[in-house]
Amino acid sequence: MNWLFVHRRFPGQFVHVVRYLAAKGDRVIFISHDDGQISRIRELSSLQRILYRTPKRRKPAHKYLARMTQCVINGEAVAAAAERLRKGGFRPDLIVGHSGWGELLYLKDVWPNTPLLGYFEFFWRSSGYNIGFDKEFPVTPAARVRTTNAVDLISLEAVDRGLTATEFQRSTYPECYRRRLSVIHEGVDTALHQPDAKAQVWLNNGVSLTRDNDVITYCARSLEPHRGFHIFMRALPRILHRNSNAHVLIVGGDEVCYDSRPSGFKTYREQLLAEVGDQLDLDRVHFVGQLNYHRYRAVLQVSSVHVYLTYPFVLSWSLIEAMACGCLIVGSKTPPVEEVVSDGRNGLLVDFMDHESLADRVSLALRSPQRFGAIRTAAREVALKRFDLRTVCLPAQLRLFNRLASRK
């Protein structure tokens, strides 16, 4: 069969299914804007990839139209690349793409009779979800939020079917569109992410950490408020004071993905260290940056307590990967986390804003690890039953793909 995938950051959420389809001999073409993870996924390097180029962003007629302007530019570039494929004789059985950057806007004009499956990540709201959730930070004007959603709404009308990762993410969309959205997570390789009593993490300063150490882990793509970085940092003085042997491993980059940049500081790490750094034993707080997959997995495997905080927003892969590794989760009592973690059963939950309660829960877990063995086991069981790549998520994705492709 012929498959066309579109995602600005190759391969994005489609990494597992693209790998599978290519391995079984189907023709897979991927349109993307940049290389993303290509250097780390060698088996995808042989795929036929088309990189689209976009001109420098034009100045919008209104500041709220900046994102829409760029999305239209992206959509035009992707449609032009698709048109060249069409003229070359390529006929996809199914087109699969991410809605977030406008890349799906005009694909139906190139192949009107080809089914189009859109990946929809999050529908922005001016209140009730992530915006306005944390009173510490400015609220985005409602008019800007409504305008931002315009691209998703146009894409929802264009696609034959939508796909999203969790029930919470589906619930953010207008009710009239939810019936068109299938909920299928991308999946986690639970054979790769599993507990390992022999795991070891070597740090650049020569420190070596294993399961025998007290290790608190925190992972996010970027260290920013949407993922509770400020709350976690404010809990650390209390945690380290109570646990004199504990080490903290903080995985994540200093760029900003979802928040505005901090005022007066280059990064949120710099801002929070200015706030609480003099209360921390920085010899035990290790900012390790963004790691390759093997080192990242080892961090999860040596974890004594794994902290995962998020606004009511998209759920991170890292939470499911941590659960698959048998981590003891201390998470935020927010809807995306509550969909996966039940307090006292397969993890521990605290109010997002309450850094003192967070410190108390982490300290309790470090003092009495034997009390939480069953919770660790239950966390992995949830990962296996609901998010396993090979037995749950990939088969569900393929069933949806094949059902849509058969309608061509």
RAQUIDA-V407749 format. One record per residue. N is the residue number from 1. NEAR is the number of other ideal C-beta (glycine too) atoms within 10 Angstrom. D_CENTER is the distance of its C-alpha to the mean C-alpha in Angstrom with 1 decimal. Layout:
# RAQUIDA-V407749
N;NEAR;D_CENTER
N;NEAR;D_CENTER
This chain:
# RAQUIDA-V407749
1;15;29.1
2;16;27.7
3;21;24.0
4;26;22.5
5;27;18.8
6;30;17.6
7;23;14.5
8;20;14.8
9;16;12.8
10;24;14.2
11;21;13.1
12;21;9.5
13;21;8.7
14;22;12.5
15;17;13.0
16;18;14.6
17;23;16.7
18;24;17.9
19;17;18.9
20;16;20.8
21;19;22.5
22;18;23.6
23;11;24.9
24;9;27.1
25;8;28.7
26;13;27.5
27;15;27.4
28;25;23.9
29;19;23.6
30;24;20.5
31;25;20.6
32;23;18.3
33;19;18.9
34;10;18.0
35;12;17.7
36;16;14.1
37;13;14.0
38;17;17.5
39;8;19.4
40;10;17.4
41;16;17.7
42;8;21.4
43;10;22.0
44;19;20.4
45;9;22.7
46;9;25.4
47;19;23.7
48;12;25.3
49;17;23.2
50;15;24.2
51;13;23.0
52;20;23.7
53;8;25.0
54;15;25.2
55;8;27.9
56;6;27.6
57;11;26.3
58;11;29.2
59;9;30.1
60;13;29.3
61;9;32.1
62;11;30.3
63;10;27.5
64;16;25.4
65;17;25.6
66;17;24.0
67;19;20.7
68;18;22.6
69;16;25.0
70;17;22.3
71;24;20.8
72;17;24.4
73;18;25.0
74;23;22.0
75;23;23.1
76;16;26.6
77;20;25.7
78;27;23.7
79;20;26.7
80;13;29.1
81;22;27.4
82;26;27.5
83;15;31.1
84;12;32.1
85;19;30.7
86;14;32.6
87;9;35.8
88;7;35.3
89;6;35.5
90;15;31.9
91;12;31.3
92;25;27.9
93;19;28.0
94;24;24.5
95;27;22.2
96;28;18.4
97;25;16.3
98;23;13.5
99;25;15.1
100;22;13.5
101;22;15.9
102;25;19.1
103;28;19.3
104;31;20.4
105;20;23.1
106;20;26.1
107;27;25.5
108;18;27.6
109;12;30.4
110;20;30.4
111;19;30.3
112;8;31.4
113;8;31.9
114;22;28.7
115;21;26.1
116;23;22.9
117;21;19.6
118;26;17.0
119;25;13.2
120;24;12.8
121;17;9.6
122;21;11.3
123;21;15.0
124;17;16.0
125;16;18.9
126;17;21.3
127;11;21.5
128;10;20.4
129;21;16.7
130;23;14.9
131;21;17.8
132;16;20.7
133;20;19.1
134;17;19.8
135;8;23.4
136;9;23.4
137;16;21.8
138;10;23.3
139;13;22.6
140;15;21.8
141;12;24.8
142;13;24.7
143;11;26.2
144;18;23.4
145;18;20.8
146;14;23.0
147;18;23.5
148;19;19.8
149;19;19.4
150;14;22.3
151;23;20.4
152;24;18.3
153;15;21.7
154;18;23.5
155;25;20.9
156;21;21.2
157;10;24.9
158;17;24.7
159;24;22.7
160;15;24.5
161;18;21.5
162;23;18.0
163;24;15.0
164;26;12.1
165;24;9.9
166;17;11.6
167;13;14.9
168;22;13.8
169;22;11.9
170;19;15.1
171;18;17.2
172;23;16.3
173;20;18.1
174;11;21.9
175;7;23.7
176;8;25.6
177;16;22.5
178;16;20.9
179;9;23.3
180;16;22.1
181;21;18.5
182;17;18.0
183;16;15.3
184;21;14.2
185;22;11.0
186;20;10.3
187;26;11.7
188;26;12.0
189;17;15.2
190;22;17.0
191;10;20.0
192;13;18.2
193;25;16.4
194;16;19.4
195;15;21.6
196;15;24.0
197;10;26.8
198;8;27.8
199;17;24.6
200;14;25.3
201;24;23.6
202;11;25.8
203;12;25.3
204;8;26.9
205;7;29.6
206;6;30.8
207;13;29.4
208;10;28.5
209;22;26.5
210;14;26.6
211;16;26.4
212;10;29.8
213;15;28.4
214;19;26.8
215;23;23.3
216;27;20.7
217;28;17.2
218;24;14.4
219;26;11.1
220;22;8.6
221;17;7.8
222;19;10.5
223;25;13.2
224;24;13.6
225;22;14.7
226;22;11.7
227;27;10.6
228;27;14.2
229;23;15.3
230;24;18.7
231;22;19.3
232;25;18.6
233;24;21.0
234;19;23.6
235;27;23.6
236;27;24.3
237;17;28.0
238;17;28.8
239;23;26.9
240;22;28.5
241;13;31.9
242;15;31.9
243;21;30.7
244;9;32.7
245;9;31.4
246;21;27.7
247;22;25.4
248;25;22.0
249;23;19.3
250;22;16.7
251;21;14.0
252;23;12.4
253;16;13.8
254;15;16.1
255;12;14.9
256;16;13.7
257;12;10.7
258;16;11.3
259;18;14.6
260;11;18.1
261;13;19.5
262;18;21.7
263;8;25.3
264;8;27.7
265;14;25.2
266;10;23.4
267;18;20.3
268;22;19.2
269;21;20.0
270;14;23.5
271;17;23.9
272;22;23.1
273;17;25.2
274;11;27.9
275;13;27.7
276;15;27.6
277;15;28.1
278;9;31.8
279;12;31.2
280;18;29.1
281;14;30.4
282;12;28.3
283;9;29.6
284;17;27.4
285;18;24.2
286;20;22.5
287;15;19.9
288;17;18.9
289;12;16.5
290;15;14.0
291;16;15.3
292;8;15.9
293;14;14.7
294;8;18.0
295;13;18.3
296;19;14.8
297;21;15.9
298;20;19.2
299;25;17.8
300;27;16.4
301;24;19.7
302;25;21.9
303;26;20.2
304;22;22.7
305;26;20.3
306;30;16.6
307;28;15.6
308;28;12.3
309;26;12.7
310;23;11.0
311;22;12.8
312;21;13.1
313;22;9.8
314;19;6.6
315;20;6.0
316;18;3.8
317;18;5.1
318;22;7.3
319;25;9.2
320;25;10.3
321;23;11.2
322;30;13.1
323;32;14.9
324;27;15.8
325;28;17.3
326;24;19.4
327;30;18.2
328;26;19.8
329;24;17.1
330;26;18.1
331;27;15.6
332;25;16.0
333;17;18.0
334;22;15.8
335;19;15.4
336;28;11.8
337;23;12.8
338;16;16.3
339;15;15.3
340;23;14.5
341;25;16.6
342;15;20.3
343;15;22.1
344;11;24.7
345;12;23.9
346;21;20.7
347;27;19.7
348;23;20.9
349;19;19.8
350;23;21.0
351;13;21.2
352;20;18.5
353;19;21.3
354;15;23.6
355;23;23.2
356;13;26.5
357;16;25.6
358;27;22.4
359;23;24.9
360;17;27.3
361;22;24.9
362;29;23.7
363;20;27.4
364;16;28.5
365;22;26.2
366;19;27.5
367;11;31.1
368;9;31.1
369;15;28.6
370;5;31.0
371;11;30.3
372;20;26.7
373;11;27.0
374;10;26.9
375;21;23.7
376;21;22.0
377;12;23.5
378;19;22.4
379;28;18.7
380;20;19.0
381;14;20.9
382;18;18.3
383;26;15.8
384;16;18.7
385;11;19.9
386;16;16.9
387;24;14.1
388;20;16.3
389;22;15.7
390;13;19.4
391;13;21.1
392;19;18.8
393;20;15.9
394;19;17.4
395;14;20.8
396;15;19.6
397;23;17.9
398;14;21.1
399;12;23.3
400;17;21.7
401;21;22.0
402;12;25.6
403;13;26.6
404;21;25.6
405;18;27.2
406;10;30.4
407;12;30.9
408;13;31.4
